[in-house]
Amino acid sequence: MFEWILLPEAWLALITLTALEIVLGIDNIIFISILVGRLPPAQRQRARQLGLMLAMGMRIALLLAIVWVMGLTEPLFSLFGQSFSGRDLILFGGGLFLLAKSTLEIHHSLEGTHDQTKTPKAATFSAIIVQIALIDIVFSLDSVITAVGLVDYVTVMIIAIIIAVLVMMVAAKAIGDFVDNHPTIKMLALSFLILIGFTLMGEGLGFHVPKGYVYFAMAFSLVVELLNLKIRKAREPVHLKKRLGDDS
């Protein structure tokens, strides 16, 4: 099981895969940060940790069931000359879920809600965890397929996933707090999720979108907005759930 320890190429693969898993986990962190922002502050950290633990557990479980995962790439049926596999259906469904969820979150943040009906905290917490688990399946699937394509040793894959999730756990609270404290960053993050959802749907329909282009667009937009935040620092901050069009 650990015969790879003496192989330099295995260590290089571990470092490379860990870095890739962290990058691939950014969209997961954004999604979790947006969702847990709907919870009371006292529950947010627990929801973040549980969500990331779910992500790690699903990735490891899929690695251990790698034969089944790779079987998901086999065509199930054809429609209009296009073959669809189990992976395609999962990616398309996950992308559609992200599009719908992100759009609803944008509406909730900008338009607000006047419904004062109280939802029990346990039910709210459970609903958030269920949503995190659903989208974790989509993110885990692509993450595991990426790992299998890069590394020959399952042990190396599991170690890379564990390290990546631990790094994300450390960063998740800081990212979540930053998103909560800067409404324009939250809108940008939701836009990223729409972009990721659209990309996943495209992948599910057989259109390959290089991830590098997507991540470059996200990084460029984030840098621009960080510069804007610095420029606007002395001005009145933006507040969500207010009428748009009032300049500070």
C-alpha positions as CSV (number, residue, x, y, z in Angstrom):
1,M,0.0,0.0,0.0
2,F,2.8,2.4,0.8
3,E,5.4,1.2,-1.7
4,W,5.2,4.6,-3.3
5,I,6.9,6.3,-0.4
6,L,10.3,5.7,-1.9
7,L,9.3,7.0,-5.4
8,P,10.1,10.6,-6.1
9,E,7.5,10.8,-8.9
10,A,4.8,9.7,-6.3
11,W,5.7,12.6,-4.1
12,L,5.6,15.0,-7.0
13,A,2.2,13.6,-7.9
14,L,1.0,14.1,-4.3
15,I,2.1,17.7,-4.3
16,T,0.5,18.4,-7.7
17,L,-2.7,16.6,-6.9
18,T,-3.0,18.4,-3.5
19,A,-2.6,21.8,-5.2
20,L,-5.2,20.8,-7.8
21,E,-7.6,19.6,-5.2
22,I,-7.3,22.9,-3.3
23,V,-8.0,24.8,-6.5
24,L,-10.9,22.6,-7.5
25,G,-12.3,23.0,-3.9
26,I,-12.5,26.8,-4.2
27,D,-15.9,26.6,-5.9
28,N,-17.0,24.2,-3.1
29,I,-15.9,26.7,-0.4
30,I,-17.7,29.6,-2.2
31,F,-20.9,27.5,-2.3
32,I,-20.6,26.5,1.4
33,S,-19.9,30.1,2.4
34,I,-22.9,31.4,0.6
35,L,-25.2,28.7,2.1
36,V,-24.0,28.9,5.7
37,G,-24.4,32.7,5.6
38,R,-28.2,32.0,5.8
39,L,-27.7,30.3,9.2
40,P,-27.5,32.0,12.7
41,P,-23.8,33.0,13.4
42,A,-23.5,30.4,16.1
43,Q,-24.2,27.5,13.6
44,R,-22.1,28.7,10.7
45,Q,-18.7,27.3,11.8
46,R,-20.2,23.9,12.5
47,A,-22.0,23.9,9.2
48,R,-18.8,24.8,7.3
49,Q,-16.8,22.0,9.0
50,L,-19.6,19.4,8.5
51,G,-19.9,20.5,4.9
52,L,-16.2,20.1,4.2
53,M,-16.1,16.8,6.1
54,L,-18.9,15.6,3.8
55,A,-16.9,16.7,0.8
56,M,-13.8,14.8,2.0
57,G,-15.9,11.7,2.9
58,M,-17.6,11.6,-0.5
59,R,-14.3,12.0,-2.4
60,I,-12.7,9.1,-0.4
61,A,-15.8,6.9,-0.8
62,L,-15.8,7.5,-4.6
63,L,-12.1,6.7,-4.8
64,L,-12.7,3.4,-3.0
65,A,-15.5,2.8,-5.5
66,I,-13.4,3.8,-8.4
67,V,-14.6,1.0,-10.7
68,W,-18.1,2.2,-10.3
69,V,-17.1,5.9,-10.8
70,M,-15.3,5.1,-14.0
71,G,-18.3,3.1,-15.1
72,L,-20.3,6.3,-15.0
73,T,-18.5,7.4,-18.1
74,E,-20.1,4.6,-20.2
75,P,-22.9,5.9,-22.4
76,L,-26.4,5.2,-21.1
77,F,-28.5,6.5,-24.0
78,S,-28.3,8.8,-27.0
79,L,-30.4,11.8,-27.8
80,F,-30.2,13.8,-31.1
81,G,-27.0,12.0,-31.9
82,Q,-25.4,12.8,-28.5
83,S,-24.5,10.1,-26.1
84,F,-25.1,10.7,-22.4
85,S,-23.5,8.9,-19.5
86,G,-24.2,8.8,-15.8
87,R,-21.5,11.4,-15.2
88,D,-23.0,13.7,-17.8
89,L,-26.4,13.5,-16.1
90,I,-24.9,14.2,-12.7
91,L,-22.9,17.2,-14.0
92,F,-25.9,18.6,-15.9
93,G,-28.2,18.2,-12.9
94,G,-25.6,19.7,-10.6
95,G,-25.1,22.6,-12.9
96,L,-28.8,23.3,-13.1
97,F,-29.0,23.1,-9.3
98,L,-26.2,25.7,-9.0
99,L,-27.9,28.0,-11.5
100,A,-31.2,27.9,-9.7
101,K,-29.7,28.2,-6.2
102,S,-27.4,31.1,-7.2
103,T,-30.2,33.0,-8.9
104,L,-32.5,32.6,-5.9
105,E,-29.7,33.7,-3.6
106,I,-29.1,36.9,-5.7
107,H,-32.9,37.6,-5.6
108,H,-33.0,37.0,-1.9
109,S,-30.0,39.3,-1.3
110,L,-31.1,42.2,-3.6
111,E,-34.9,42.0,-3.3
112,G,-35.2,40.7,0.2
113,T,-38.1,39.0,1.8
114,H,-40.9,40.3,4.0
115,D,-41.9,36.8,5.2
116,Q,-41.5,36.8,8.9
117,T,-42.5,33.1,9.3
118,K,-40.0,31.5,11.6
119,T,-38.4,28.3,10.5
120,P,-37.1,26.0,13.2
121,K,-33.3,26.2,13.5
122,A,-32.8,22.5,13.3
123,A,-34.8,22.2,10.1
124,T,-32.9,25.2,8.6
125,F,-29.5,23.7,9.5
126,S,-30.6,20.3,8.1
127,A,-31.7,21.9,4.9
128,I,-28.4,23.6,4.4
129,I,-26.4,20.4,5.1
130,V,-28.6,18.5,2.6
131,Q,-27.9,21.1,-0.1
132,I,-24.2,21.0,0.6
133,A,-24.2,17.2,0.4
134,L,-26.0,17.3,-3.0
135,I,-23.6,19.7,-4.6
136,D,-20.6,17.9,-3.0
137,I,-21.5,14.9,-5.0
138,V,-21.1,16.9,-8.2
139,F,-17.8,18.5,-7.1
140,S,-16.5,15.2,-5.8
141,L,-17.2,13.4,-9.0
142,D,-15.0,15.7,-11.1
143,S,-12.4,15.9,-8.4
144,V,-12.0,12.1,-8.2
145,I,-11.9,11.7,-12.0
146,T,-9.1,14.3,-12.1
147,A,-7.2,12.4,-9.4
148,V,-7.5,9.1,-11.2
149,G,-6.2,10.7,-14.3
150,L,-3.1,12.0,-12.6
151,V,-2.1,9.4,-9.9
152,D,-1.7,5.6,-10.0
153,Y,-1.8,5.1,-6.2
154,V,-5.1,5.3,-4.3
155,T,-3.3,6.0,-1.1
156,V,-1.7,9.1,-2.6
157,M,-5.1,10.3,-3.8
158,I,-6.7,9.9,-0.4
159,I,-3.8,11.7,1.3
160,A,-4.0,14.6,-1.2
161,I,-7.8,14.9,-0.6
162,I,-7.3,14.9,3.2
163,I,-4.6,17.6,3.0
164,A,-6.7,19.7,0.6
165,V,-9.8,19.5,2.8
166,L,-7.8,20.4,5.9
167,V,-6.4,23.5,4.1
168,M,-9.9,24.4,3.0
169,M,-11.2,24.0,6.6
170,V,-8.6,26.5,7.8
171,A,-9.5,29.0,5.0
172,A,-13.3,28.5,4.9
173,K,-14.1,30.7,7.9
174,A,-11.9,33.6,6.7
175,I,-13.4,33.3,3.2
176,G,-17.0,33.1,4.5
177,D,-16.5,36.1,6.9
178,F,-15.0,38.1,4.1
179,V,-17.9,37.3,1.7
180,D,-20.4,38.2,4.5
181,N,-18.8,41.5,5.2
182,H,-18.5,42.6,1.6
183,P,-21.8,42.5,-0.3
184,T,-20.3,43.1,-3.7
185,I,-17.9,40.1,-3.1
186,K,-21.0,38.0,-2.3
187,M,-22.6,39.0,-5.6
188,L,-19.4,38.2,-7.4
189,A,-19.2,34.8,-5.6
190,L,-22.8,34.1,-6.7
191,S,-21.9,35.1,-10.2
192,F,-19.0,32.6,-10.0
193,L,-21.4,29.9,-9.0
194,I,-23.6,30.7,-12.0
195,L,-20.5,30.5,-14.3
196,I,-19.6,27.2,-12.7
197,G,-23.1,25.9,-13.0
198,F,-23.2,26.8,-16.7
199,T,-19.9,25.1,-17.2
200,L,-21.1,22.0,-15.5
201,M,-24.2,21.9,-17.7
202,G,-22.0,22.4,-20.8
203,E,-19.8,19.5,-19.7
204,G,-22.9,17.4,-19.2
205,L,-24.0,18.1,-22.7
206,G,-20.6,17.2,-24.1
207,F,-19.0,20.6,-24.5
208,H,-15.5,20.7,-22.9
209,V,-14.7,24.0,-21.3
210,P,-11.0,24.2,-20.2
211,K,-11.0,24.9,-16.5
212,G,-8.1,27.3,-16.8
213,Y,-10.3,29.8,-18.7
214,V,-12.9,29.6,-16.0
215,Y,-10.5,30.1,-13.1
216,F,-8.7,32.9,-15.0
217,A,-12.0,34.7,-15.4
218,M,-12.8,34.3,-11.7
219,A,-9.4,35.4,-10.6
220,F,-9.4,38.4,-12.9
221,S,-12.8,39.5,-11.7
222,L,-11.8,39.0,-8.0
223,V,-8.7,41.1,-8.4
224,V,-10.7,43.9,-10.1
225,E,-13.3,43.9,-7.3
226,L,-10.5,43.9,-4.6
227,L,-9.1,47.0,-6.2
228,N,-12.6,48.5,-6.2
229,L,-13.0,47.7,-2.5
230,K,-9.7,49.4,-1.8
231,I,-10.8,52.5,-3.7
232,R,-14.2,52.6,-2.1
233,K,-12.8,52.1,1.4
234,A,-13.4,55.7,2.5
235,R,-16.8,55.8,1.0
236,E,-20.1,54.5,2.3
237,P,-20.3,50.7,1.8
238,V,-22.8,48.9,-0.3
239,H,-25.7,47.3,1.5
240,L,-27.8,44.5,0.0
241,K,-31.6,44.4,0.2
242,K,-31.8,48.2,-0.6
243,R,-33.1,50.0,-3.7
244,L,-30.5,50.0,-6.4
245,G,-29.4,53.2,-8.1
246,D,-28.5,55.4,-5.2
247,D,-24.9,56.5,-5.5
248,S,-23.0,57.1,-2.3
